[in-house]
């Protein structure tokens, strides 16, 4: 029942997302069109300057060059606006993905707790008990750069499992192990170390924090602190205020 209610709320939250994305894509196309027009204008001005430069007075040359420079500045302005719009669009989608990942991790953790309370034992657990420790050793892949990455090692899976609700049920991951894993170039980076999400992570309680998520080891944490927690940068900013 709770899952159905969550799903309804989540669908409501992304109801306007397609329209917002469409609006941003339309604006980006318009900026592209304006940039192309400015580039054509720059080419025309440059051609006129090269053709008539010998017949132009000194003041006219400066005025013509200023027009070219102004057109270049406007072209750069359009390009910067497009980049900002693209980043805004990416963050808009990523915000919903992170929310979905965190909620999925919470539901998975709640389901696991219910199964533990009910005394349910999975077939894998029974097989592991029958085979002793041998099954665990066989499932464990080789360490180092030569190991293969399973579905659970994918960046998206790791990101889901690294949410605060799920982190307490996982074993700690050493940074050197993460460096050996294949990383999706599109995977967002976090923390002061600018690495992808792995192991136990904690979120800064400052809503305006530019980084948001931090690895325990990078901020000298071993357990999740009680109450609100602020990252080193936000702590310094708060002291200055």
Helices and strands as residue ranges (DSSP letters): H 2-13, H 17-52, G 53-55, H 58-117, H 123-131, H 134-139, G 151-153, H 155-161, H 164-167, H 175-179, E 201-203, E 213-215, G 217-219, H 232-240
